[in-house]
Amino acid sequence: MTFKQIKRFFILLIGGTITLIGVVLIVLPGPAFIVIPIGLSILATEFIWARKILDKVKDRIQRSKDSFSKKV
């Protein structure tokens, strides 16, 4: 294995684990809405699919903030 493959594996392992913990925290009490984007951010450093998902999450957060600020 090359260094790049090893790096991608560990990023997948760490980012995937953090994202999975965030998904579990959706059901359990905890800050899932913070943990999931952190895991996706780690994954997005090496994987385009994670970057696309992260961009969608950021867009939804921004729309929610805009909607909330209009109501206040």
C-alpha positions as CSV (number, residue, x, y, z in Angstrom):
1,M,0.0,0.0,0.0
2,T,1.2,3.5,-0.8
3,F,1.2,6.3,1.7
4,K,-1.8,7.9,0.0
5,Q,-3.9,4.7,0.3
6,I,-3.0,4.4,4.0
7,K,-3.9,8.0,4.6
8,R,-7.3,7.6,2.8
9,F,-8.0,4.5,4.8
10,F,-7.4,6.2,8.1
11,I,-9.4,9.3,7.1
12,L,-12.2,6.9,6.1
13,L,-11.9,5.1,9.4
14,I,-11.9,8.2,11.6
15,G,-14.4,10.2,9.6
16,G,-16.7,7.3,9.2
17,T,-16.6,6.5,12.9
18,I,-17.4,10.0,13.9
19,T,-20.2,10.3,11.3
20,L,-21.6,7.0,12.5
21,I,-21.5,8.2,16.1
22,G,-23.4,11.3,15.0
23,V,-26.1,9.1,13.4
24,V,-26.4,7.1,16.6
25,L,-26.8,10.4,18.5
26,I,-29.9,11.2,16.4
27,V,-31.7,8.6,18.4
28,L,-29.8,9.0,21.7
29,P,-29.5,12.3,23.5
30,G,-26.5,14.1,22.2
31,P,-25.3,16.8,19.7
32,A,-25.8,14.9,16.5
33,F,-26.2,18.1,14.5
34,I,-22.6,19.0,15.5
35,V,-21.0,15.6,15.3
36,I,-22.3,14.6,11.8
37,P,-20.8,17.7,10.0
38,I,-17.5,17.1,11.8
39,G,-17.3,13.6,10.5
40,L,-18.3,14.7,7.1
41,S,-15.7,17.4,7.1
42,I,-13.0,14.9,7.9
43,L,-14.3,12.6,5.1
44,A,-14.5,15.5,2.7
45,T,-10.7,16.1,2.8
46,E,-10.3,13.0,0.7
47,F,-13.7,12.0,-0.8
48,I,-15.7,14.0,-3.2
49,W,-19.0,12.2,-2.3
50,A,-18.6,13.4,1.3
51,R,-17.9,17.0,0.1
52,K,-21.1,17.0,-1.8
53,I,-23.1,15.7,1.2
54,L,-21.4,18.3,3.4
55,D,-22.3,21.1,1.0
56,K,-25.9,20.0,1.1
57,V,-25.8,20.0,4.9
58,K,-24.3,23.4,5.0
59,D,-26.9,24.7,2.6
60,R,-29.7,23.3,4.7
61,I,-28.2,24.8,7.9
62,Q,-28.0,28.2,6.2
63,R,-31.6,28.0,5.0
64,S,-32.7,27.0,8.5
65,K,-30.9,30.0,9.9
66,D,-32.4,32.3,7.4
67,S,-35.9,31.0,8.0
68,F,-35.4,31.3,11.8
69,S,-34.1,34.9,11.5
70,K,-37.1,35.9,9.4
71,K,-39.5,34.6,12.2
72,V,-37.7,36.5,14.9
